[in-house]
Amino acid sequence: MLQSHVIEVDGAFLGAAVRNESGFRFVAIDLRVEQLDGSVWPTLADAKRLASQLYRHGRLLSAPVIRQ
């Protein structure tokens, strides 16, 4: 069974992080974080942090390494 976590920032549902063998795959629901859709992060905290940055600032503040 897949384990997933809701990614929510300031009351807005942005997507979900689904656990897989490589880490956490981000599934975007909100268009403001669409560029992260399908990306894989080593930790849940990484997925949340980047989604939050993109949602709040309209861009990523750091250059993350995104695994597809």
WODA-V305092 format. One record per residue. PHI is phi in radians with two decimals (NA if undefined). BURIAL is b if it has 24 or more other ideal C-beta (glycine too) atoms within 12 Angstrom, else e. D_CENTER is the distance of its C-alpha to the mean C-alpha in whole Angstrom. Layout:
{{PHI:BURIAL:D_CENTER} {PHI:BURIAL:D_CENTER}}
This chain:
{{NA:e:20} {-1.34:e:16} {-1.86:e:15} {-2.26:e:12} {-2.31:b:10} {-1.23:e:10} {-1.89:b:7} {-2.31:e:10} {-2.31:b:11} {0.90:e:15} {1.44:e:15} {-1.72:e:13} {-1.38:e:11} {-1.62:b:8} {2.88:b:7} {-2.44:b:7} {-1.94:b:6} {-1.87:b:10} {-1.22:e:12} {-2.45:e:14} {-1.17:e:16} {-1.69:e:14} {2.53:e:11} {-2.20:b:8} {-1.57:b:7} {-1.54:b:4} {-2.01:b:7} {-1.38:b:7} {-1.97:e:10} {-1.58:b:11} {-1.07:e:12} {-1.21:b:11} {-2.07:b:8} {-1.00:e:9} {-1.16:b:9} {-1.57:b:6} {-1.00:b:7} {1.54:e:9} {-1.26:b:7} {-2.09:b:8} {-2.11:b:8} {-1.14:e:11} {-2.32:e:10} {-1.10:b:8} {-1.05:e:9} {-1.10:b:8} {-1.06:b:4} {-1.13:b:5} {-1.08:b:8} {-1.21:b:6} {-1.10:b:5} {-1.12:b:8} {-1.02:b:10} {-1.12:b:9} {-1.15:b:10} {-1.36:e:13} {-1.95:e:15} {1.33:e:14} {-2.79:e:13} {-1.50:e:12} {-1.45:e:14} {-2.28:e:14} {-1.66:e:14} {-1.35:e:12} {-1.62:e:13} {-1.81:e:10} {-1.67:e:12} {-1.79:e:12}}
